[in-house]
Amino acid sequence: MSFGAPYLTLPEFTYHKPKSLKEALELLNGFRDEAKVMAGGVGLIAFMKERLMTPNHVIDIKDIPELRSIEYKKGEGLKIGATVTMSELEKNDIIREKYVALHQAVKIAADPIIRNRATLVGNICEALPWVDGPIPLIAFNAELEIMSVDNVRRIPISEFIKGPVEISLEPNEMVTFINLPDLPPEAKSLFMKFNAGSEFALATVAAYVLDSEKPRDVRLVYGAVSTKPVRAYEAEKIILSSRDISEAIILAAEKASKEIDVVSDVLASEDYRRYLVKLLTINVLRKIFEVS
């Protein structure tokens, strides 16, 4: 990822590599605004090269054992550590079989070299409008576990991301885990993305449906179309109240394309993005409900 700046070197900083979560939190508590936490480092290093971030201290948490875990418990759900890479998530059987939308998102995020280094937590904390990770996680009602020296709190990812590069995180806090609820056997999910060969997506969608035979819960979450991930609540209601699912999909797609906030930028106009929202919504719902 590059924004075109000419810098080839990093600004000066002091590098720390704690061996425990306690040590990392104590370092962060001491340095606060002067420090940045590094998990994979893909986004942070790019921002530092561009001089968009110039921390005096970088705290590398990759060697903390508990943050490298992927743990699933039936009835409780999935817990992903802060330093788990995209590649590790892609290879995980539980994610591939149960959390399908997440698996699809990490599988097509960036390229294999970056996926070997980049982490899902880092992807969320960048809070860039076009990143893929938060979209399926919000569809699953996932939460972040955030720790400081003297506190632990949880927050939905939908509330954690406040805007472009703006997150709900205090200078002495660190995101340690992603928590996804367990899913019923009849739940289905999918993720789709349109990027037209660009590094940056123009539109993404994650759909979650509980019981495609008779929908009892529907969530439609969109990324890369607004300043932060957005849900199409009115479109969801159309699917939930429908008797003819084929007709409802068309109506829901039309509603989604009109109800959510959409931006224009150098990559695409508002009108084109609204068209993509409609198209992706039709495609993802037809595939989930297995209709043409």
N, C-alpha and C positions, 0 to 999 in steps of 0.2 A: 504494500500500500504506500503510495507516494502522492504528495500534493504538489510536486514540481519544484520544491526549493533546492538550491544548489549545494546544500551542506552535505559533505561526505563523512564528517566526523560527529561524534557525540559531544555535548557540553560536559564539562568536568563535574564529577559526582563521586561520592563515597559509596562503595559497593558493600552490602551486608548479605550474608547467607546464613540465616538462623537454622538450627537443627530441630527446633521444636516450635509448636504453635505459641507457647507461653513466651519464648524468647522473641518471636516475631511481633507479637502484640506489645511487648514491652518496648521494643525499638520504635514501633509506630507511635506508641503513646508518648515517647520522648521527643521524636522529631516532628510529628504531626504534619503541618502544612509543608514542611521542608522535604517530606519523603513521599515516594510512590512505591506501591507494592508491585512486584513483577511475578507473574505466574508463568505464562509462556513467553511474554515479552514482545510478541509480534506487533501489537498496537503501540505499546509504550515506547519501544525503540524507534519506531517510525515517527511518533510524535516528537521524541527528543531530537532526532536528526533534523526535523523540520523546525526545531526551536519553538514548537507549540507547547511543550512542557520542558521545564528546566529544573528538575528536582536536585537538591543538594545531596540527597541520599536515596539509593535504590535498594529496596529490601526484597531479595530473591527468595521466594518461598517454595521452590521446587523440591527441596530436600526434606520437607516436612512430611513424614510418612502418612499421617491420617488424612492429609489433603489429596492424596493420590488414589483414594478409594472410590469404587462404584459398588454400592450396596443396595440390594433389593430384598425387601421383606414383604411377604404376602400379607395383605390386609393393611399394611402401612404405606408401602410405596417405594420409590427409588430415591437414593441419596447420592449425589455426585460431588466429589471433592473439588476444590478450587483449582487444582493443578492437573486434573484429568484432561488429556488432549482430545481434540476432535477425532483423531485417528483411533484412539482407544474407545471412544464412544461408538464409532462406526463399527468396530469389531465386536461389540458387546451383544450377546444373544438376546438378553432381556429387552434391550432397547430396540433391536431389530424386529423382534416379534411382538412386543407389547406397546411400545411408544413409537409407532411407525413414523409419524410426522417428524419427530425429533431425529430419527435415524436418517430420513430422507434429507433433512436440512443439513446435518453435519456431513453427509456423504458428498454433497455438491458445494459445500462451502469452500471457496478459494481453490487451491490445488493441493495435491498430496504432500508436497514439501511443507507448505504452511500448516496443513492439518496435523502434521507430525509434531508441530511446536505449539500451535495456537490452542487455547483452552476455551471452553464454553463460558466460564465465569468471566474471562477477559473479554470475550465477545459481547457479553451483556454490559459490562462496566464501561466499555468504550461508548456505548449509547449513541452510536452513529445510526442514522435513519435506515441505511441500506443493509445492515448486518442481518444475518439469517437466524441466529440462535434464539433470540427472545421470542420470535413469532410462534413457533410450536409450543414453547414453554408456557406462554400466556394462555394458549388454547387448552393446555392441561391444568390450568390454575396453579402453576408452580410458584413456590416461594423461595426466597433467599434467606439463608441463615447468616447473620452478621454479628461479628464478635468484636469486643474491645477488651481492655484489661479487666474491666469490672462489670461487663454487661453482655448479654446475648439477646438478640431480638430477631424476629422473622417478619418479612414484608413481602407481599405479592410482587412479582416482577413487573406487573402492570402499573404498580404505584412507585416502584423503585426508579424506573426510567421516567424522568420528568421532562426531557426535551433533548435536543442534540448536545451530546457531551455533557449532560446534566443529570446527575443521579442523586438519590437520597442516601448519602454516605458522609458521615462526619470524618474529619481528618485523622482521628485516632481509631477508626473502625476499619475492619477488613471483612470482605465477603468470604466465607469459609466453605459453605455448602449450598447446593441447589437441592430443594426437596420437591419431588413430584408425588402427588397422591397415587395410590393404587387405582387401577382402572378395572371396571367390570369386564367380564369376558366378551360381552356383546358390544363393547365400545370400539369405534373405528376412528382412524385419523389419517390425514394425508397432508403433505406440504407440496406446494408448487411455486415455481419461481420463473420470472421473465427478466432476462438481462441483455438479450440481443447481442451477445458476444462481448459486452462491456465487463469491466472489473466490478462495476456497481450494479446491483439489481434496480430495475425500474418499478417492479411490483412483485410482492410475494403474498402468499396466503397459506394459512394453516387452518384446516377444518377438523373439528372434533364432533362426532355424532354418537350419542348413546342409543343403541338399538336402531339400526337402519330399517327394520321392518315396521316399527311404530316409534318414531323419534320422541324421546323423552328429554333430551338435552342436546342443544346444538350451539357450537361456538365457532364464529368466523373471525379470524384475526389477520390483519393486513400489515405488511411492512413495506418500506421503501417508497411509500406514497405520501407520507405525511412527516411531520417533524419527530414523531415517535409512533410506536405500534398502536393500532386502533382496532376496535371491535365494531362489527355491524349488528347492533342489537336488534334493530327493526327487521333486518333481513332474517335474522335467526328466528324471530317470531313467526315469520311467514312459513318457514319450513315446519315449525312445531305445530302450527294450526292447519296444515294442509291435509287434503284428502287425495289430491292428485299430485304426486311428488314431481312428476315431469314438468307440469305447469308451474308448480311452486318454485322450482329451481330457477326458471326464467324470471319469475317475479322477484325472487330474493336477490338474484344477481343485479337486476335493475335497481332495486332498492339500495343495495350495498354501494353501488356506483354513485348514488346520489347522496346518501346519508353521511358518509365518512368525510372527514377533512382531508383534502388532497392539495398538494403544492405543485407549483411550476418551478423548474430550475433548468440548468444548462443541459441536463440529461433528457428531460421530457416535459411536455406541457401538462397542465392540469387536465385538459380534455383527453389527451392520450392516456394518461394514467387512469382516469375514470373508465375509459374503454377497457384497459387491461384488467381493472378490478372486476368488471362485468364478465369478461372472458374467462379469467382464472376462476371466478366463483362458479360459473357454469361447469367448467371442466372438472374442478375438484369435487363438486357435489354429485355430478353424474357418475364419477368414478366410485365414490363412496356408496351411493345408492344403487349402483349397477344398472343405470338406465341410459338410454341414448337420446 
